[in-house]
Amino acid sequence: MRNRIWILSLVLLWALGIEAQIDVASQRCATPAHFTPWLADYLENPSKRSPARNAEEIIYLPLAVHTVADNNGDGHYPTTKIFESICQLNDDFLPYNIQFYLDGDINRINRSIYYEHDNFSDGFKMMQSNKKSLAINLFIVNSAPSNACGYWHPSADGIAVIKNCMGKSGHTLTHEVGHWLSLPHPFHGWEGKTYDPDKETPLYHGINGQDTLFVESVGGDNCDRAADKFCDTPPDYLSLGWSCNSENLSGTILTDPNGQTFRSDGRNYMSYSSDACQTQFSPDQADAMRAYADFAKSFYINKDPLIQDVFTDPVLQVYPNPGEQLHYENIELEWEHHVNATHYLVQISRFSFFASVDYEFLVESNIAQVGTLPVDKNFYWRVQPFNAFDVCGDFTDMGGFATFDVTDIEEVAPSNFVEVYPTYVTISRPEVNLAFAFRDILQTDLSLYNSAGQIVKHDRLPNPGHSLHQLDVSSLSAGMYFLKIATSKGVLIKKISVQ
């Protein structure tokens, strides 16, 4: 399989707080007060409320992920956090038999005007210029209009979520995907308005000069024509981010147009309650989303999904062995292929606990050609196997290695040099390289001695010239050896450690 490697060269600072979620944003979502014509028709025509497929059948939808950074490529959202976000999204939708899979490679966009955008015009351009057809397009940015956690753009049909509202236990992506699947806010009509408990609650809202929208009452007498028009979502007038109490209810006491008091329910993913409050969609919302996928987005649904989970057994590392020394210019990592994995996420860090990640690779085979790393440093590495439908697996146990420079370039005689590397070898990589650069014609004897002074290997080269010779030490036991390189014009002795 073709080995495609993207060197990301990231420094992931989640130990310094990137992992934390924004608990309450001033505006959880910047999606406008939009009610899709499809949903209006669906709610007004009960005959369309039966999904095209069995409710127990899982719907698989493609998710195209775009991570956005500034013009210099700084600020990309870490791949591990993208995977965590997809896993959280699927956990949230699993009770409703809707699942999402990674559609192709993660797209990396380096453009500051998109990374830090505060208006929908730039967001529209970002989405239109980069979105993938027949997929839910997610753009991960640093800031969004109205300082919101995210938004769904109806015209571009794309989703933007800021980095600080992504990740494990974050539900902003779930909220925005709910919009993509036709759902409005449960407080629909209150967008851009602030509920004031000291003022009388109106009977209705006017939205963008369109038809009158009634304010939902506690008794539910107008639930089919008020707010989101779902009768199993209770009234909610709170259009700014809010935290809930131990019963997942708002601290604010609200009063409906009939004078009845209540607290908003924070459990619904489409509300503006904090992530810690949210746990569910309502049954009617779930039915609407499935019907929307079946009828309006049927061509998005994967008809033949690959649903094989990656095996949970640990990935076995092959090379290098723990603590092995590697030449800094030719780093290669290898592990055993994992069942059902089509790709691997490889991370290299200076820290054994991966507080930061210095280098990151996405590869399709079980070998990563890392290339050049800094000299005389200790590094740790780990691998996460995944496929498009399963990005929720664990990393391997940590491996480690050290880098060194080739300093063993010695002069055997004037203008006759030999480079010996590595001088620290293992049974899995048992070759010692001798790179000759002889200007003279010199017969050369190679003798390898053990610590007792006994010759354990011998070879004779009539005329090395400019050549590479490999000395195989696979038959030797671990220990210290001495390599003698002898010519008529000089002798060189090097220590060789076999582990």
N, C-alpha and C positions, 0 to 999 in steps of 0.2 A: 504494500500500500504506500502511496506517495506520502512522504513525510513532510507535512506543512507545519512550519514553526513560525509563530509570531512572537518576537522578543518584545516584551512589553516594558521591561526595565522600570518597574514600578517601585515606589516606596510607599507601602500601605500603612497608614498611621492609625489603624483602628484602635491600637492600644491607647492613643491619646484622645479618643472620643468620637471618632468617625462612626463607630458602631452604635452609638447612642441614638435613640429615636427622639425626634421632636415630640414632646408629649402633647402640647396644645399649640397649634399654629394660630395666628390671628385669623387666618382664613384657611381652612383645611383644603379647600378645593376652589379653583378659579373657573371651573366650568360654568358657563352662563346658564340662565334660567331657560333651559332648552327641553322641550317635550317632543320626542320624535313622532312624526306622523304615523309611523308604523304602530307605536305603542297606543296612540290615541285610537286608531282603528281597531286594534286588538282588544282594548278595554271596552269599546262601544259595541263590539260584535262577539258575544260569548262563543259563537260557533268556531271562532279562530283560536280558542284558548286550548285546544287539544294539540299537543306536540305531535310531530310527524313520526316520532319514534317512541319506543317503550321508555317509560320514565326511569327504568332500571338500567338502561343502556347508557354508557358513558360517552359524552360528546368530547372529542379531542379537537382543540383549536390551536393554530400555530401562533407563536409569539416571536416576533422579530425584535431583537434587542439592539439598541444603538446607545453606546456610551459616549458622552460628549465631554471634551476638555477644551482648554484655551488654545490659542494659536500655536503655543509651544508644545502642546501635547500634555500639559500638566493638568491633573484633576480627574483623570478617568476613574470611574467607579470600579473597585476591585472585582475581579471575576468571581472570587469566592462569595462576595456579597451579592452579586447578581444571582448566583446559584441559590443562595439562601432566600432571596426575594422570590424566585420562582417556586421554591419549595413551600414558602409561606402562602403564596397565591394558590397553589394546588391544595394545600391543607384547608384553606378557607372555602374553596369551591367543591371539595370532595363530597360533602353531604348532599350536594345538589347534582352529582354525577356530571360535572363539567370539569375538564382538565386541560392543561396547557402544556405545550412542548416547545422546545427551543428550535426555531425555524432557521437553520443555517448558522453560519458563523456570527459571532458578536461583531457588530459594525462599530468602528472607532472613528469618531468625527472630531477633528481639531479646529474649532472655530469659536473664538471668544464671544462673538455676538450671539451665538446660540447657547454657549455655556452659561453666560450670565445675561439672560434676556428678561426684560420687564414688560414686554408687550406681546399681544397675540399675533401681530404682523410678523415679527421675527420668528415666533414659534411656528407660524404657518409656513414660512419659507423653509425653516429647518425640516419640517415634516414632509413637505412637498418635494424637496430636493433629495431626500434620503430614504423615504419610506419604501418598504418592500410590498409588492402587490400581493393580494390574497393572504394577508397576515395582519394580526393585531400588532401595531408598531409602537414600541415603548422607547422613549428617549429619556435617558437619565442625565439630568443637568444639575447645575449648582444653584440656580435661582430661577424663579418663575414669576409671572405677573401677580401683582397684589400680595407678594410675599407668601404665596400659597404653597402648600406641600406639592400640589400637582394640578393637572387639569386634563380634560379630554377636549380636543378641538373638533367640533362637529363638521366643519368644512373640510379640514385636512384629514379627518378621521384618524387622528393619531393621539397618543397619550404622552404626556411629559410628567415626570416625577423628579423632585429634587433628591439629591443623594441622602440628605439627612432624614428623609422620610421613607427610605427604602430599608431593606434588610429584614432580619429575623424579628418577628413580632410586630412588624409594621403592616398596616392594612390600607395605606393610601393607594397602592397598586390595585388592591382588590376593589376599592371604591371606584377608581377610574375605569377599570375593566367592567364594573357594573354599569357605568355610563355607556361604554362601548356596546354593551348588551342591552341597551335601550332604557335603563332605569334612570329616572330623575331623582332629585333629593326628596326625602320625605317632607321637608319644609318648602317644597316647590312654591315659588311666589314670594318668598322672603329673601331671596338672593339680593344682596345689595342693600337690604334693609336691616335695621337693628331693632329687635323686639324691646319695647320699653314697658316694663310692668306697671309704670305709673300712668300710662296712657290707655285709653279704651282700645281694645282689639277690634280691628275693622272686620266687616262681614266678608269683604272680598278684596282682591288685588287686581290692578290692571297691569298686564305684562307687555311691555314694548308695544303698546297700542293694540294688542290683540284682544281676544275675547276675555271677558271677566273670569277670574279664577277665584273661587270661594276659599275662604279660610276654614280649615277643617275644625269641626267641633268635637268635643270629647264624646258626646253621645253617638257619633257616627252617622247622624241623619243625612249628612251631605258628603260622606266619604267617597262616593263614586264620582263626584264632580269637583272635589276640593283637593288642593295640594297635589300629591303624586297619584291620586285616584285609586290607590290600593287600600281596600278597607281593612286589611290586616296589618297595616302600619299605623300606629297611633299618631295623633297630632304632634307636630313639632314645629316650633317657630324660631329655633335658634340657628342663625346663619353665620355665627362666629364660633371658632373652636372653643370647646368647653370640656371640663372634666366631670366625671360622674361620682356618685357616692357608692357605698358598699352594695347598694341594690341596683347599680348601673342606671340610676336616674339623675337628672340634672339637679344642681343645687338651686337653680333659679325656679321659682314657682311661677307658672304661666296661667293666664286666664283666657278662656276661649270667648268667642263673640256672645255666647249665652250666659257668660258670667261664671262658668264652672272652672275651678282651678285644677291644675295637674302639673306633673313634672315630665319633661321629655325623656323618652326611653333611649338610652345610649347604646343599646346592644346592636342596632342595625348598622351594617357596613356603609350605608348610604347617608348616614347622619354626619354631623360635624363633631361628634364626641371624640375623645382621645382614643388612641390605639388600644389602651388598656381596657376600655369599656366595650369594644366592639367584638361580637361573637357570631353574628348570623345575618342572613337575609330572611325575609318572611317567606312563607310558602307561596304566596301569590307572586312575589318578586321572582322567586326561583322558577316558577312555571313560565313567567313572561320571558325570562332570559333564555330558557331552553327553547321556547317557541320562536323567539327572535332568531336564535342560531339555526333552527330547523327551517324556517321559512325565508328570512331575510338574508341570512349568511350561510346558507346550505353549502355553497361552493367553497367555503373556508374549511368545512369539517373534513378531517382526515378520515377517509373511508376504510383505510387499511392500516391502522396505527401499529407501530412497533411498540409493544407494551412490555417487553422483557426487561425486568429490573436488572441492574448491574449486581453481580454477586456481592454479598456482604463479607465474604472471606477477605482477610488481609491481602494486599498486593505484596508479592515477594520481590524485594530488591535484588538485582543480580550484580550490578557493578556501579560504583566502586564499593569495596568492603568498608565497613565503618573505620574511620580514622586513616584511610589510605591517602597517600600523597599523589596528587595528579599534576602534570605539567600545566601551567596556567593558560597556555595557548590552545590546548586541545582537550577541553573538558567534554566528556561524554557520559551520560547517565543511562542505565538500562535496568529494566524490571520485567517480570514475567507478564505476558499478556493476560488480561483479566476477562472472565466470561461475560459476554454481552456488552463489553465496553467498545465504543467506536472511537473515542477520543480520551485524552488524558490531560489533566491540568497539572503542570509541574511547577513547583515553587522552590526557590533557593533563598536562604536567609542567613545572615550573620548570627542570628540568635536561635538557640536550640528550641525556644518556645514560640518562635515565629511572631515576635512582637511587631516586626516589620518584615516585609518581603522585598528583597532587592532585585530579584529577577523572576519573571514568570513566563511560562511557555504553554501554548496549546498545541498538542501534537496528535497525529492520528496513528502512529505506531508506538511500540514499546521502547523506543530509543529516542533520547533527546540530545541533539548535537548542540551543546551549549556554546562552545567556542571559547572566547577569552574571558577570564575573570582576573581580578586583582591578584597580585603575587603575594605569597607568604601570608595568606589569610585562612582562617577556618570557616567552612561553610556547612550548612545543614540543608537537606533537601527532602521533599515529600511529594507524593503523587496521588491524585484523586482520579479514579476512572469514572467515565460518565458516557451517556448517550443522550440523544435529543429528548427522550422521554423520562430519563432518570438522571438528574443532576444533584441528587440528595445524598450520595454516598459519602463515606469517610475517606480521609487521607490515609496513606500508608503510615506506618511507624517512621519516625525520623531516621534519616541516614546522615552521615557526616564524612567530610573529606577536607584535606588541606591542599593548598596550591603552592607550587614552588617554581622558581625560575631555573633554567639550565645554566648552572655556573661551572659545570665540569668541562669546560673547553680548555684543553691543555696543549702545550707545545711538546711534542715528542722530540722534535729536532727543529732547527730554524726553518720557518715556512711550512712546517708539517704539523697539522693540528688534528685532534680528534675530540669529538663532543660525545660524552657518555651520559645517557639519560634513559629512563629514570634510574636513580641509584637506590630507590626504595621500591621494591616490586612485590607482587602477590602471586599466589598460585593461579588466580583467575586471570591475571595479566602478566605472564611470566617472561616477557621479553625485555632484555636490556638492549637499547639501541646504541650503536657505535657509528657516528657520522664522521667519516674520514674526509679530510681535505689535505691530501699529501701532494706536494709539488714534485717530490722526488720519487723514484722507483725504489720502494723499500719493502722487502719481505717482512711480514709482521706476524709474530707469534702471540696468540691470546691464551693466557693461562689463568684459570680460576682456582683459587686456593680456599679451603675452609679454614676455620679458626685454629685448627691444629697444624696448619702448614701443609696439608696434603692437597695435591692437584686433583680436582674433581671434574674439571673440563679443560679440554685443550683444542685449539683450532689454529690453522696456519693459513694466512692470506698471502699469496705470492706478490700481489701488488694492489693494495686497497685503492690508491688514487683518490678520486672523488666518488665515494660510494657510501651506501648505508648497509651495515651488517647487523644482524640481530642474533643475540646470544640467548638461547632458550634455557631457562633455569627451572622448568616445571618439574624435573626429576629430583630436585634438591629439597632437603628439609629446611624448615625455617631456621634462620640464623644469620650471622655476619660472615661475609666472604670478601676476598680481595682479588680484584681483577688486575693482572699484569699484562701490559701492552708493551711488547719488546721489539725493537728494531735494531739495526746495526748502528744507528745514529743516536739512540736514546731509549729510555725505559720510563713508562708511566704506570703508577699503581693507584687504583681507585677502590674505595670501599663500596660494597654492594650489600644491601640489607634485603633479605628474603623473608616475607611474612606469610 
